Amino acid sequence: MNEKSGERAAVAAGDASHPLGPFPRRPFPRREFIGRAGALAVAWSGAAQAGAPRDEMRRGMLEAIADTTARTAASTGVEAIDPEVMTALDRVPRHEFVPTEIAELAYENRPLPIGHGQTISQPYIVALMTHLLALAPHHRVLEIGTGSGYQAAVLAELVDSVRTIEIVPPLARQAAERLPRLGYDNVEAGLGDGYYGWPEAAPFQAIIVTAAASHVPPPLVAQLAPDGVLVIPVGERFSVQMLLLVRKRADGEVSVRQVLPVRFVPLTGGPR
């Protein structure tokens, strides 16, 4: 593993069926692999004081994550984030993944703009989604929606192999440069349509989607390994969506659980 790699909810969590829809009939699109190397929860958000030392701001971020986790536990079923996930969040320099002009806001518990109409997700949401993946070091993980690369860096602190796909070319290029510069050489970044996943590298024990889809993409379910987990926000564009936890059992059966209302930018791409 990379050594450099540290609202309260409106509905209760519960099992729910979810239509996966038909597989698209067109072939997987070509994607360009470009290197190795958001989200607002409907929840309480804390803030770090501007100008405070970064280690103090980071501690404030972690405290805000713990507080929000406790406040939403009745819905998510998560009373505390896995300590290893919290350690990963502590180690990743979040200020390196936001525009320089708003770097002093990097450790606030809220999403921030990163350009091209995209955001870096709220730290609590990053923590919760990562926790739900239940990662082990040997897991192969796929992220859909690289953005600035922050979520990929958090994943890279926890597993040996991360693949991440971004559909916006400038963001993909920037992340492919940023991740190895910061020491995350166990991340492979790609430019392409994440709806179709990364079939050449499948199966994955965990898949995380950091943009809201109208439905669970069947290609991603197909690329899950037996007993694999997919975490994805699903719902209408520019509205409150539902964070879903999708499990693929060893026999291929799929279960879906609603976790928390969230708000993400839309997932672009997919069937035309």
C-alpha positions as CSV (number, residue, x, y, z in Angstrom):
1,M,0.0,0.0,0.0
2,N,1.2,3.5,-0.6
3,E,3.0,4.6,2.6
4,K,2.3,8.3,2.0
5,S,-1.2,7.3,2.0
6,G,-3.6,9.7,6.7
7,E,-30.1,17.2,7.8
8,R,-30.6,15.4,9.5
9,A,-31.9,12.5,7.4
10,A,-35.4,12.5,6.2
11,V,-35.9,8.8,5.8
12,A,-34.8,5.8,7.7
13,A,-32.4,3.2,6.2
14,G,-34.0,0.0,5.1
15,D,-34.1,-2.6,2.4
16,A,-35.6,-1.5,-0.9
17,S,-35.9,-2.9,-4.4
18,H,-34.6,-0.8,-7.2
19,P,-34.9,-1.3,-11.0
20,L,-31.6,-1.8,-12.5
21,G,-32.9,-1.4,-16.1
22,P,-31.8,-3.0,-19.3
23,F,-28.2,-3.3,-20.3
24,P,-27.3,-0.8,-23.1
25,R,-27.0,-2.5,-26.4
26,R,-24.1,-0.5,-27.8
27,P,-20.6,-1.7,-27.0
28,F,-18.5,-0.2,-24.3
29,P,-17.0,3.1,-25.5
30,R,-13.3,3.5,-26.0
31,R,-11.7,5.4,-23.1
32,E,-8.4,7.1,-22.9
33,F,-6.2,6.0,-20.0
34,I,-4.2,9.1,-19.0
35,G,-2.1,8.2,-16.1
36,R,-1.3,6.4,-12.9
37,A,-1.3,8.1,-10.2
38,G,-20.1,16.4,-5.3
39,A,-21.8,16.2,-2.8
40,L,-23.9,18.0,-0.2
41,A,-25.5,15.8,2.4
42,V,-28.9,16.9,3.7
43,A,-27.2,17.1,7.1
44,W,-25.6,19.4,9.6
45,S,-22.3,20.9,8.4
46,G,-19.5,22.2,10.6
47,A,-16.7,24.7,9.6
48,A,-13.1,25.2,10.4
49,Q,-11.9,28.7,11.2
50,A,-10.2,30.5,8.3
51,G,-6.5,31.1,9.0
52,A,-6.1,28.4,11.6
53,P,-3.2,26.0,11.2
54,R,-4.0,23.2,8.9
55,D,-3.6,20.5,11.5
56,E,-6.1,22.3,13.7
57,M,-8.5,22.7,10.7
58,R,-8.1,19.0,9.9
59,R,-9.0,18.0,13.5
60,G,-12.0,20.2,13.2
61,M,-13.0,18.5,10.0
62,L,-12.7,15.1,11.7
63,E,-14.8,16.2,14.7
64,A,-17.5,17.5,12.3
65,I,-17.5,14.2,10.5
66,A,-17.9,12.3,13.8
67,D,-20.7,14.7,14.9
68,T,-22.6,14.4,11.6
69,T,-22.2,10.6,11.7
70,A,-23.8,10.5,15.1
71,R,-26.7,12.9,14.1
72,T,-27.5,10.7,11.0
73,A,-27.0,7.3,12.6
74,A,-30.8,6.6,12.9
75,S,-31.1,6.7,9.2
76,T,-27.7,5.4,8.0
77,G,-27.2,2.7,10.6
78,V,-23.7,4.0,10.9
79,E,-22.9,5.2,14.4
80,A,-19.2,5.8,13.8
81,I,-16.9,5.8,10.8
82,D,-14.3,3.1,10.6
83,P,-11.2,4.4,12.4
84,E,-9.1,3.4,9.3
85,V,-11.2,5.6,7.1
86,M,-10.9,8.5,9.6
87,T,-7.1,8.0,9.5
88,A,-7.1,8.1,5.8
89,L,-9.1,11.4,5.8
90,D,-6.6,12.7,8.3
91,R,-3.7,11.9,6.1
92,V,-4.9,13.2,2.7
93,P,-4.1,16.9,2.2
94,R,-7.5,18.1,1.1
95,H,-6.2,21.6,0.4
96,E,-4.2,20.1,-2.5
97,F,-7.5,19.1,-4.2
98,V,-9.3,22.4,-4.3
99,P,-8.5,25.6,-6.2
100,T,-5.7,27.7,-4.6
101,E,-8.0,30.6,-4.0
102,I,-10.3,28.6,-1.7
103,A,-7.6,26.4,-0.1
104,E,-8.4,28.0,3.3
105,L,-11.9,26.5,3.1
106,A,-10.6,23.0,2.3
107,Y,-11.2,21.5,5.7
108,E,-14.7,22.8,6.2
109,N,-17.4,20.1,6.3
110,R,-19.1,21.2,3.1
111,P,-18.6,20.7,-0.7
112,L,-16.5,23.1,-2.6
113,P,-16.4,24.1,-6.3
114,I,-13.5,22.7,-8.4
115,G,-14.5,24.2,-11.7
116,H,-16.3,22.9,-14.8
117,G,-19.6,22.8,-12.8
118,Q,-18.2,20.1,-10.5
119,T,-17.6,19.9,-6.7
120,I,-15.4,18.2,-4.2
121,S,-17.7,16.3,-1.9
122,Q,-18.5,17.2,1.7
123,P,-16.0,15.4,3.9
124,Y,-18.8,13.6,5.9
125,I,-20.1,12.2,2.6
126,V,-16.6,11.0,1.6
127,A,-16.3,9.4,4.9
128,L,-19.7,7.7,4.9
129,M,-19.4,6.4,1.3
130,T,-15.9,5.1,2.0
131,H,-17.1,3.4,5.2
132,L,-20.0,1.7,3.4
133,L,-17.5,0.1,1.0
134,A,-16.1,-1.9,3.9
135,L,-12.6,-2.0,2.3
136,A,-9.8,-4.4,2.8
137,P,-6.2,-3.8,1.5
138,H,-6.4,-6.4,-1.2
139,H,-9.6,-5.0,-2.7
140,R,-9.7,-3.6,-6.2
141,V,-11.8,-0.4,-6.2
142,L,-13.4,1.5,-9.1
143,E,-14.4,5.2,-8.7
144,I,-16.7,6.8,-11.2
145,G,-16.3,10.6,-11.2
146,T,-12.7,11.5,-10.3
147,G,-13.2,15.2,-10.0
148,S,-10.1,16.7,-8.4
149,G,-8.9,13.2,-7.2
150,Y,-9.7,13.6,-3.5
151,Q,-11.9,10.5,-3.1
152,A,-9.4,8.5,-5.1
153,A,-6.7,9.6,-2.7
154,V,-8.7,8.5,0.3
155,L,-9.3,5.1,-1.3
156,A,-5.6,4.8,-2.1
157,E,-4.8,5.1,1.6
158,L,-6.9,2.0,2.2
159,V,-6.4,-0.4,-0.7
160,D,-3.6,-1.4,-3.0
161,S,-5.3,-0.7,-6.4
162,V,-7.7,2.1,-7.4
163,R,-9.1,2.8,-10.8
164,T,-10.9,6.1,-11.3
165,I,-12.7,7.5,-14.4
166,E,-13.6,11.2,-15.2
167,I,-15.6,12.4,-18.2
168,V,-14.5,16.0,-18.0
169,P,-11.1,16.2,-19.8
170,P,-9.5,19.1,-17.9
171,L,-10.4,17.5,-14.5
172,A,-9.1,14.1,-15.7
173,R,-5.8,15.6,-16.8
174,Q,-5.4,17.6,-13.6
175,A,-6.1,14.6,-11.3
176,A,-3.8,12.3,-13.3
177,E,-1.0,14.8,-12.6
178,R,-1.9,15.6,-9.0
179,L,-2.3,12.1,-7.7
180,P,1.2,10.8,-8.5
181,R,2.7,14.2,-7.5
182,L,1.3,13.6,-4.0
183,G,2.6,10.1,-3.9
184,Y,-0.6,8.1,-4.8
185,D,1.0,5.9,-7.4
186,N,-1.5,3.1,-6.7
187,V,-4.2,5.0,-8.6
188,E,-4.8,4.6,-12.3
189,A,-6.8,7.5,-13.8
190,G,-8.8,7.3,-17.0
191,L,-10.7,9.7,-19.2
192,G,-14.1,8.2,-20.3
193,D,-17.7,7.5,-19.7
194,G,-18.0,6.1,-16.2
195,Y,-21.5,4.7,-16.8
196,Y,-19.8,1.8,-18.5
197,G,-17.2,1.2,-15.9
198,W,-13.8,-0.2,-16.6
199,P,-14.6,-3.8,-18.0
200,E,-11.0,-4.6,-18.8
201,A,-10.0,-4.3,-15.2
202,A,-13.1,-6.0,-13.7
203,P,-14.2,-7.5,-11.4
204,F,-14.0,-5.0,-8.5
205,Q,-14.8,-5.7,-4.9
206,A,-16.0,-2.2,-4.5
207,I,-17.4,0.5,-6.8
208,I,-18.1,4.1,-5.7
209,V,-20.0,6.6,-7.9
210,T,-19.6,10.3,-6.9
211,A,-22.3,11.7,-9.2
212,A,-26.1,11.2,-9.2
213,A,-27.5,8.7,-11.8
214,S,-31.1,8.3,-12.8
215,H,-30.8,4.5,-12.1
216,V,-28.1,2.0,-11.0
217,P,-26.0,1.4,-14.2
218,P,-26.2,-2.3,-15.1
219,P,-22.6,-2.4,-16.4
220,L,-21.3,-1.4,-13.0
221,V,-23.3,-4.2,-11.3
222,A,-22.0,-6.6,-13.9
223,Q,-18.4,-5.5,-13.0
224,L,-18.9,-6.2,-9.3
225,A,-17.1,-9.3,-7.9
226,P,-19.2,-11.8,-5.9
227,D,-20.0,-10.2,-2.5
228,G,-19.0,-6.9,-4.0
229,V,-20.5,-3.5,-3.0
230,L,-21.6,-0.5,-5.0
231,V,-22.3,2.9,-3.3
232,I,-24.2,5.3,-5.6
233,P,-26.5,8.3,-5.3
234,V,-29.6,7.8,-7.5
235,G,-32.4,10.3,-8.3
236,E,-33.4,13.3,-10.3
237,R,-30.9,15.8,-11.6
238,F,-30.3,18.9,-9.4
239,S,-32.6,17.5,-6.7
240,V,-32.3,15.5,-3.5
241,Q,-31.2,12.0,-4.4
242,M,-30.9,8.8,-2.3
243,L,-27.6,7.3,-1.5
244,L,-27.9,3.6,-2.2
245,L,-25.9,0.6,-1.0
246,V,-26.0,-2.1,-3.6
247,R,-24.7,-5.6,-2.7
248,K,-24.0,-8.4,-5.2
249,R,-24.3,-11.7,-3.5
250,A,-22.1,-14.7,-4.3
251,D,-25.0,-16.2,-6.2
252,G,-25.4,-13.1,-8.3
253,E,-28.5,-11.8,-6.6
254,V,-28.5,-8.1,-6.0
255,S,-29.9,-6.3,-2.9
256,V,-30.3,-2.5,-2.5
257,R,-30.6,-0.5,0.7
258,Q,-31.4,3.2,1.0
259,V,-28.9,5.0,3.2
260,L,-29.4,8.8,3.2
261,P,-30.8,11.7,1.2
262,V,-28.0,13.5,-0.6
263,R,-27.4,16.1,-3.3
264,F,-24.8,15.4,-6.0
265,V,-24.0,16.9,-9.4
266,P,-25.5,14.7,-12.2
267,L,-23.7,11.7,-13.7
268,T,-23.2,12.5,-17.4
269,G,-22.7,9.9,-20.1
270,G,-24.5,6.6,-20.4
271,P,-27.0,5.4,-23.0
272,R,-28.1,7.8,-25.7
